[in-house]
């Protein structure tokens, strides 16, 4: 895998957010949002 899960949780809007960082020597961060 080229991404590592940093954490997850409900962040105020009722959706589940999973924060990731790409494991390619960069500090680029992104977030997946799962509608519930």
N, CA, C and O atoms as CSV, one atom per row, in Angstrom:
chain,resi,resn,atom,element,x,y,z
A,1,UNK,N,N,0.842,-1.208,0.000
A,1,UNK,CA,C,0.000,0.000,0.000
A,1,UNK,C,C,0.870,1.247,0.000
A,1,UNK,O,O,1.960,1.259,0.573
A,2,UNK,N,N,0.377,2.293,-0.648
A,2,UNK,CA,C,1.127,3.539,-0.703
A,2,UNK,C,C,0.574,4.570,0.262
A,2,UNK,O,O,0.979,5.732,0.225
A,3,UNK,N,N,-0.342,4.165,1.122
A,3,UNK,CA,C,-0.869,5.107,2.104
A,3,UNK,C,C,-0.978,4.437,3.463
A,3,UNK,O,O,-1.176,3.226,3.563
A,4,UNK,N,N,-0.847,5.241,4.497
A,4,UNK,CA,C,-0.952,4.737,5.864
A,4,UNK,C,C,-2.094,5.452,6.572
A,4,UNK,O,O,-2.223,6.673,6.489
A,5,UNK,N,N,-2.913,4.687,7.260
A,5,UNK,CA,C,-4.004,5.303,8.004
A,5,UNK,C,C,-3.453,5.934,9.271
A,5,UNK,O,O,-2.798,5.268,10.072
A,6,UNK,N,N,-3.720,7.217,9.449
A,6,UNK,CA,C,-3.249,7.924,10.635
A,6,UNK,C,C,-4.294,7.917,11.733
A,6,UNK,O,O,-3.961,7.844,12.916
A,7,UNK,N,N,-5.548,7.992,11.346
A,7,UNK,CA,C,-6.595,8.021,12.364
A,7,UNK,C,C,-7.944,8.222,11.716
A,7,UNK,O,O,-8.034,8.523,10.526
A,8,UNK,N,N,-8.976,8.056,12.490
A,8,UNK,CA,C,-10.313,8.260,11.965
A,8,UNK,C,C,-11.225,8.737,13.072
A,8,UNK,O,O,-10.931,8.576,14.256
A,9,UNK,N,N,-12.323,9.320,12.674
A,9,UNK,CA,C,-13.273,9.775,13.679
A,9,UNK,C,C,-14.330,10.659,13.065
A,9,UNK,O,O,-14.206,11.103,11.924
A,10,UNK,N,N,-15.360,10.907,13.829
A,10,UNK,CA,C,-16.419,11.787,13.385
A,10,UNK,C,C,-16.013,13.221,13.691
A,10,UNK,O,O,-15.737,13.562,14.842
A,11,UNK,N,N,-15.978,14.060,12.662
A,11,UNK,CA,C,-15.479,15.418,12.842
A,11,UNK,C,C,-16.603,16.419,12.590
A,11,UNK,O,O,-16.631,17.100,11.565
A,12,UNK,N,N,-17.524,16.491,13.544
A,12,UNK,CA,C,-18.506,17.566,13.548
A,12,UNK,C,C,-19.625,17.497,12.535
A,12,UNK,O,O,-20.688,18.077,12.758
A,13,UNK,N,N,-19.417,16.798,11.413
A,13,UNK,CA,C,-20.440,16.851,10.368
A,13,UNK,C,C,-21.197,15.537,10.227
A,13,UNK,O,O,-21.987,15.381,9.296
A,14,UNK,N,N,-20.972,14.597,11.128
A,14,UNK,CA,C,-21.716,13.344,11.094
A,14,UNK,C,C,-21.171,12.333,10.113
A,14,UNK,O,O,-21.745,11.256,9.954
A,15,UNK,N,N,-20.064,12.659,9.446
A,15,UNK,CA,C,-19.444,11.714,8.523
A,15,UNK,C,C,-18.148,11.176,9.119
A,15,UNK,O,O,-17.506,11.831,9.939
A,16,UNK,N,N,-17.774,9.967,8.689
A,16,UNK,CA,C,-16.549,9.362,9.183
A,16,UNK,C,C,-15.381,9.779,8.292
A,16,UNK,O,O,-15.390,9.535,7.085
A,17,UNK,N,N,-14.387,10.402,8.893
A,17,UNK,CA,C,-13.205,10.845,8.160
A,17,UNK,C,C,-12.030,9.933,8.477
A,17,UNK,O,O,-11.779,9.612,9.639
A,18,UNK,N,N,-11.310,9.516,7.435
A,18,UNK,CA,C,-10.102,8.727,7.628
A,18,UNK,C,C,-8.941,9.517,7.053
A,18,UNK,O,O,-8.855,9.731,5.844
A,19,UNK,N,N,-8.055,9.945,7.929
A,19,UNK,CA,C,-6.912,10.739,7.498
A,19,UNK,C,C,-5.762,9.824,7.095
A,19,UNK,O,O,-5.451,8.861,7.796
A,20,UNK,N,N,-5.135,10.127,5.964
A,20,UNK,CA,C,-4.020,9.317,5.491
A,20,UNK,C,C,-2.837,10.200,5.132
A,20,UNK,O,O,-2.988,11.402,4.913
A,21,UNK,N,N,-1.673,9.599,5.074
A,21,UNK,CA,C,-0.491,10.281,4.548
A,21,UNK,C,C,0.195,9.318,3.577
A,21,UNK,O,O,0.375,8.140,3.883
A,22,UNK,N,N,0.572,9.825,2.421
A,22,UNK,CA,C,1.186,8.969,1.418
A,22,UNK,C,C,2.584,8.559,1.860
A,22,UNK,O,O,3.383,9.390,2.292
A,23,UNK,N,N,2.868,7.265,1.745
A,23,UNK,CA,C,4.147,6.739,2.195
A,23,UNK,C,C,5.156,6.792,1.044
A,23,UNK,O,O,5.627,5.765,0.555
A,24,UNK,N,N,5.470,8.018,0.629
A,24,UNK,CA,C,6.403,8.201,-0.480
A,24,UNK,C,C,7.389,9.309,-0.147
A,24,UNK,O,O,7.865,10.015,-1.036
A,25,UNK,N,N,7.691,9.456,1.126
A,25,UNK,CA,C,8.662,10.450,1.548
A,25,UNK,C,C,8.153,11.879,1.519
A,25,UNK,O,O,8.935,12.823,1.632
A,26,UNK,N,N,6.839,12.044,1.366
A,26,UNK,CA,C,6.288,13.390,1.352
A,26,UNK,C,C,5.373,13.584,2.550
A,26,UNK,O,O,5.026,12.629,3.245
A,27,UNK,N,N,4.991,14.828,2.779
A,27,UNK,CA,C,4.104,15.114,3.897
A,27,UNK,C,C,2.695,15.413,3.404
A,27,UNK,O,O,1.888,16.005,4.120
A,28,UNK,N,N,2.409,14.999,2.178
A,28,UNK,CA,C,1.074,15.238,1.623
A,28,UNK,C,C,0.033,14.471,2.423
A,28,UNK,O,O,0.173,13.269,2.649
A,29,UNK,N,N,-1.005,15.167,2.845
A,29,UNK,CA,C,-2.071,14.519,3.601
A,29,UNK,C,C,-3.384,14.648,2.845
A,29,UNK,O,O,-3.605,15.618,2.120
A,30,UNK,N,N,-4.240,13.673,3.020
A,30,UNK,CA,C,-5.552,13.705,2.391
A,30,UNK,C,C,-6.551,13.090,3.353
A,30,UNK,O,O,-6.183,12.586,4.414
A,31,UNK,N,N,-7.809,13.136,2.971
A,31,UNK,CA,C,-8.843,12.593,3.834
A,31,UNK,C,C,-9.936,11.960,3.000
A,31,UNK,O,O,-10.411,12.547,2.027
A,32,UNK,N,N,-10.330,10.760,3.386
A,32,UNK,CA,C,-11.489,10.133,2.772
A,32,UNK,C,C,-12.698,10.407,3.650
A,32,UNK,O,O,-12.597,10.380,4.876
A,33,UNK,N,N,-13.830,10.669,3.033
A,33,UNK,CA,C,-15.045,10.901,3.801
A,33,UNK,C,C,-16.053,9.812,3.448
A,33,UNK,O,O,-16.393,9.618,2.280
A,34,UNK,N,N,-16.521,9.113,4.463
A,34,UNK,CA,C,-17.515,8.069,4.268
A,34,UNK,C,C,-18.866,8.590,4.732
A,34,UNK,O,O,-19.056,8.884,5.912
A,35,UNK,N,N,-19.803,8.702,3.799
A,35,UNK,CA,C,-21.151,9.146,4.168
A,35,UNK,C,C,-21.838,8.061,4.973
A,35,UNK,O,O,-21.757,6.878,4.642
A,36,UNK,N,N,-22.515,8.474,6.035
A,36,UNK,CA,C,-23.169,7.482,6.892
A,36,UNK,C,C,-24.678,7.615,6.842
A,36,UNK,O,O,-25.387,6.858,7.505
